Amino acid sequence: MFFKLNPTTGQPLYLQLMQQIRHAAETGALQDGEQLPGIRTLAEELVVSPNTIAKAYSELEHDGILELRHGSGAFLTVRRRTRSLIDHVQVARRRLRDLIERLREEGLLDEEIRRAFEAELLYPAEIVGKR
């Protein structure tokens, strides 16, 4: 398991870790029931306070993504709601992959595709209002 935290982004380190664990679950890099590194082990690996890891794990447990077992560690736990979200994200990624491939075939460059996606995410109401 490889996580990387960047203290210069201005985003709290525990949030970065939470996002990376969620992403790993959504993409299948982490499977249901898989054990994550222990708090101290991961803290040493990432060179952060164990409190940072503990906070991330605790928040993810609250969100239903991790199960913390005293003395055993943290395990990915995909509950029904979480499984549904993960399934939806995986379907969305496949659809996006297909769309991106079609746009490339139509001659758009990756940077043009990225800008189009960003514009849609930032300003969807403006476009909807013009229809």
N, C-alpha and C positions, 0 to 999 in steps of 0.2 A: 504494500500500500504506500502510495507516494502522495503526500500533500505538501503544498508550498504556500507559505504565508509571506506577504509583502507588507512590512510595516510602513512603507512610504506612501501607500495609497490613501491614507486618511480613514480607511474603513477599519473598525475594530477587528483584531485578529480572530477573536472567537466567531465573529460573523463570517469571515473569510473561510474558516474551517467548516462551519455549518454549511455554507454554500457548496463547498467542495464535496462534502459527504453526501449532501442531497443530490448533487450532479452525478456522483458515482453510483448512487442508488438508481437514479432515473435512467442512466445509460447502461445499467447492467454490470458496471465494473465491480460493484458490490452486490452480492446476492443475499436474499432473505436468509437470516440465520448466521451470516458470516460474522466472525469476531473482528472487531477493530482493535488496534493497538491499545495497550493500557495507558492510563492517563500519564503516568510518569515516563513511560517509554516514549510516547509520542511527544511529550513536552521536551524531553532531552533531544529527540530527533529534530524537532522544529526550533529548538533553542528558545523556548518561551516558558512562562510560568505554568506549572501544573494547574493553577487556577483558571487559566485561559482554556485549557483543554476540558477541565471539569465543567466550566460554564457552557461551552459548546455542546458537550455530551448531555448535560442536564436539559438544555433547551431542546435538543433533538429528541430526548426522551419525552418531554412535554408535548412535542409535536407528533409523537407516535412513530418516529422513525428509528429510534434506538430503544433497546431495553438494557438497563443497567442492572447487572446481577452482582450483588455485593460479594467480593472475593473471587469472582469469575471474569468480570470485565464488561465491556459494552458489545452488544450484538445488534446487527441490523434486523429490525423487525418490521415487516411490511404488513400493516393492518389493512383492512378492506379499503378504507378511504385513501390510505397512502398508496395501496396497490393500484387503485383506480387512477389516481393522479399519475403514477409512474407509467401505467399503460397509455394514458392519454398523451403524455409527453413523448413516449416512444413512437406512437402513431404520428404525432405532429412532426417529429424529426424525420421520419420516413417521407412524409408528404413534402416537407421542406426540401429534403434531399432531391426528390423527384422534380420539384419546381425549379430548384437551382440548376439542375442539369438541363432542363428545357430552356431556361433563360440563357445559359451558356451556349447551347446549341443555336439560339437565336442571335448570338453574337455579343451579348452583354459581358463585360468584364466583371470580375469578382468585386472590385471596388464600386462599380455602378450598381450591382445587385445589393451590396451592403448598404449603400446610401438609400436605395429605394426601400429596403426593409426598415431602416432607421426612420425614414420620413413617415412611413405608415404607422410605425409604433409611436412616434412623437405627435403626429398630427392627424389621426384618423377621423376626428370629428369634422375637420375642415373639408375633407374629401367627401364624406358622407353628406354633408350639408349642401354640396354643389350638385349632387345627383338629382 
